[in-house]
Amino acid sequence: MNIKQLLAALTLGAVLGSPTWGQATSASNPHGSGSLASSAAFSAWSFSLTADGYVVPHSEFFVSPIFTADRGWLHLEGRYNDEDRQTGSVWLGYNFSAGHKLVFEVSPMLGAVFGNTTGVAPGYEVSLSYKRIVFSSSGEYVFDTKKQNGSFFYSWPQLTYSLLDWLHVGLAAQRTKAYHTSLDTQRGLLVGLSHKKLEFTSYIFNPGWSDPTVVVELRWSF
């Protein structure tokens, strides 16, 4: 499958996610308690816009924006400077959730990557939450169609604990191609604040192992 064919498939998925198709499809609400979504929930879209700012030692500061749109089972996503610098990607995924106290959510996805890195990428976003503890992870394997040895696996797992309703702390790790340090896998700490529909999280990777990398993240849900 080439990139044009994959983009056509993503477009078809968006059409299938329109109100007419979505109301006829039974799916789980990815942001709820795990019960089947109502017709009203299916007709409503939810969006988020995230900006990650990277302060990398001996490298220029750069920002990676990510936009998501969800409606029932349908997950759409666009990224830039994520898989690689000056590289964009578009994604189509399927939302699924289960559980009440222990909540499991997963979105398997397929993406098209274009720019400095070009290829096809199967990926996932998954989370497991219980009370104030949340484990989440996102990952993808990029099959590079331009460079024979350019394919790679990207992942960002993290574990958080909410000290207060508006404050959480935790551990995070990252394996990426967007920047390079002396460590193949970055690992570190995070502190996050939230207020209504805004979240601010700061990460510090590699403290004590090498020159630290700092990531500041601002997320708006609407």
C-alpha positions as CSV (number, residue, x, y, z in Angstrom):
1,M,0.0,0.0,0.0
2,N,1.5,3.4,-1.0
3,I,0.9,6.7,0.8
4,K,-1.9,7.9,-1.5
5,Q,-3.8,4.7,-0.9
6,L,-3.4,4.9,2.8
7,L,-4.6,8.6,2.8
8,A,-7.6,7.5,0.9
9,A,-8.3,4.8,3.5
10,L,-8.0,7.4,6.3
11,T,-10.5,9.6,4.4
12,L,-12.9,6.7,4.0
13,G,-12.7,6.1,7.8
14,A,-13.6,9.7,8.5
15,V,-16.7,9.4,6.2
16,L,-17.7,6.2,8.0
17,G,-17.4,8.2,11.3
18,S,-20.0,10.7,10.2
19,P,-23.2,11.0,12.3
20,T,-25.2,8.7,10.0
21,W,-22.7,5.8,10.2
22,G,-21.7,6.4,13.8
23,Q,-25.2,6.2,15.2
24,A,-25.7,2.8,13.6
25,T,-22.5,1.4,15.1
26,S,-22.2,0.0,18.6
27,A,-19.0,1.1,20.3
28,S,-17.6,2.0,23.7
29,N,-17.1,5.6,24.9
30,P,-13.3,6.0,25.3
31,H,-13.7,8.8,27.8
32,G,-16.4,7.2,29.9
33,S,-16.8,4.4,32.4
34,G,-16.9,1.6,29.9
35,S,-20.6,1.4,29.2
36,L,-22.0,1.6,25.7
37,A,-22.2,5.2,24.5
38,S,-25.6,6.7,24.0
39,S,-26.8,8.1,20.7
40,A,-26.2,11.6,22.0
41,A,-22.6,10.7,22.9
42,F,-22.1,9.3,19.4
43,S,-23.3,12.6,17.8
44,A,-20.8,14.7,19.8
45,W,-17.2,15.3,18.9
46,S,-14.4,15.9,21.4
47,F,-11.2,17.6,20.4
48,S,-7.8,18.2,22.0
49,L,-4.8,20.3,21.0
50,T,-1.4,19.6,22.6
51,A,1.9,21.4,22.2
52,D,5.1,19.8,23.4
53,G,8.2,22.1,23.6
54,Y,11.5,20.3,23.7
55,V,14.6,21.8,25.3
56,V,17.4,19.4,24.2
57,P,21.0,19.8,25.1
58,H,23.2,21.1,22.2
59,S,20.1,21.3,19.9
60,E,17.6,23.9,18.8
61,F,14.3,24.3,20.7
62,F,11.4,22.8,18.8
63,V,7.7,22.3,19.3
64,S,5.6,19.3,18.4
65,P,1.8,20.0,18.0
66,I,-0.7,17.2,18.1
67,F,-4.4,17.5,17.3
68,T,-7.0,14.8,18.0
69,A,-10.7,14.4,17.2
70,D,-12.9,11.7,18.7
71,R,-16.4,10.6,18.1
72,G,-17.6,7.3,19.6
73,W,-15.3,4.6,18.2
74,L,-13.6,7.0,15.7
75,H,-10.2,8.5,16.6
76,L,-8.5,10.9,14.2
77,E,-5.1,12.5,14.9
78,G,-2.5,14.8,13.3
79,R,1.0,15.3,14.4
80,Y,4.0,17.4,13.4
81,N,7.7,17.1,14.5
82,D,6.8,13.9,16.3
83,E,8.2,11.0,14.4
84,D,11.0,13.2,13.1
85,R,11.8,16.9,12.6
86,Q,9.9,18.6,9.8
87,T,7.7,15.5,9.5
88,G,3.9,15.2,9.7
89,S,1.6,12.3,10.2
90,V,-2.2,11.6,10.0
91,W,-3.9,8.8,11.9
92,L,-7.1,6.8,11.9
93,G,-7.9,4.7,15.0
94,Y,-10.6,2.8,16.8
95,N,-11.5,3.7,20.4
96,F,-12.4,0.9,22.9
97,S,-12.9,1.1,26.7
98,A,-13.9,-1.4,29.4
99,G,-14.3,-1.4,33.1
100,H,-15.7,0.9,35.9
101,K,-13.3,1.1,38.8
102,L,-10.4,-0.4,36.9
103,V,-10.7,1.3,33.5
104,F,-8.9,0.0,30.4
105,E,-8.8,2.2,27.2
106,V,-7.1,1.4,23.9
107,S,-7.0,2.9,20.5
108,P,-5.2,0.8,17.8
109,M,-4.3,3.1,14.9
110,L,-2.8,3.3,11.4
111,G,-0.9,6.3,10.2
112,A,0.7,7.9,7.2
113,V,4.0,9.7,7.8
114,F,5.5,12.3,5.4
115,G,8.3,14.8,5.4
116,N,11.9,14.1,6.4
117,T,10.7,10.6,7.2
118,T,8.1,9.0,4.9
119,G,6.3,5.8,5.5
120,V,3.4,3.8,7.1
121,A,3.0,3.3,10.8
122,P,0.8,1.0,12.8
123,G,0.4,2.4,16.3
124,Y,-1.5,2.4,19.6
125,E,-2.6,4.5,22.5
126,V,-3.5,2.6,25.7
127,S,-4.2,3.4,29.3
128,L,-5.1,1.6,32.5
129,S,-6.5,3.6,35.5
130,Y,-7.5,2.8,39.0
131,K,-8.6,5.5,41.3
132,R,-5.7,8.0,41.4
133,I,-3.2,5.8,39.5
134,V,-2.9,5.9,35.7
135,F,-0.5,4.0,33.5
136,S,-0.6,5.1,29.8
137,S,1.5,4.5,26.8
138,S,1.6,5.4,23.1
139,G,3.7,3.8,20.5
140,E,4.2,3.2,16.8
141,Y,6.5,1.4,14.4
142,V,7.4,3.5,11.4
143,F,8.1,1.5,8.2
144,D,10.3,4.0,6.3
145,T,9.6,3.8,2.6
146,K,12.5,6.1,1.6
147,K,15.4,4.7,3.6
148,Q,16.0,1.0,3.9
149,N,17.4,1.3,7.4
150,G,15.2,4.1,8.5
151,S,12.4,2.1,10.1
152,F,12.1,2.5,13.9
153,F,10.0,2.0,17.0
154,Y,8.7,5.0,19.0
155,S,7.2,4.8,22.5
156,W,6.2,7.0,25.4
157,P,5.0,5.1,28.5
158,Q,4.3,6.9,31.8
159,L,2.9,6.2,35.2
160,T,1.2,9.0,37.2
161,Y,-0.4,9.4,40.6
162,S,-2.8,12.3,41.4
163,L,-1.9,13.9,44.7
164,L,-4.8,16.3,44.3
165,D,-7.5,16.7,41.7
166,W,-5.4,19.3,40.0
167,L,-1.9,17.9,40.7
168,H,-0.2,14.7,39.5
169,V,3.3,13.4,39.6
170,G,5.0,10.4,38.0
171,L,7.6,8.6,35.9
172,A,8.0,8.7,32.1
173,A,10.2,7.3,29.4
174,Q,10.6,8.0,25.7
175,R,12.2,6.5,22.7
176,T,12.2,8.9,19.7
177,K,13.9,9.8,16.4
178,A,13.0,13.5,16.7
179,Y,16.1,14.2,18.7
180,H,19.2,12.3,19.8
181,T,21.1,12.1,23.1
182,S,23.7,9.7,24.5
183,L,20.9,7.4,25.7
184,D,18.7,5.5,23.3
185,T,15.7,5.5,25.7
186,Q,15.0,8.7,27.7
187,R,13.7,8.2,31.2
188,G,12.7,10.7,33.9
189,L,10.1,12.5,36.1
190,L,7.0,14.5,35.5
191,V,4.8,17.0,37.3
192,G,1.4,18.1,36.0
193,L,-1.2,20.7,36.8
194,S,-4.8,20.9,35.5
195,H,-7.5,23.5,35.5
196,K,-10.8,22.9,33.8
197,K,-10.0,22.0,30.2
198,L,-6.3,23.0,30.4
199,E,-3.4,20.8,31.5
200,F,0.3,21.7,31.9
201,T,2.9,19.0,32.4
202,S,6.7,19.4,32.7
203,Y,9.1,16.5,32.1
204,I,12.8,16.1,32.8
205,F,14.5,13.2,31.1
206,N,17.9,11.7,31.9
207,P,18.6,13.5,35.2
208,G,21.8,12.0,36.6
209,W,22.6,10.0,33.5
210,S,23.5,12.8,31.0
211,D,22.6,16.4,30.3
212,P,18.9,16.5,31.0
213,T,16.2,17.1,28.3
214,V,13.2,19.1,29.4
215,V,9.8,18.8,27.8
216,V,7.0,21.3,28.6
217,E,3.5,20.3,27.5
218,L,0.3,22.3,27.2
219,R,-3.0,20.6,26.4
220,W,-6.4,22.0,25.7
221,S,-9.5,19.8,25.5
222,F,-12.7,21.1,23.9
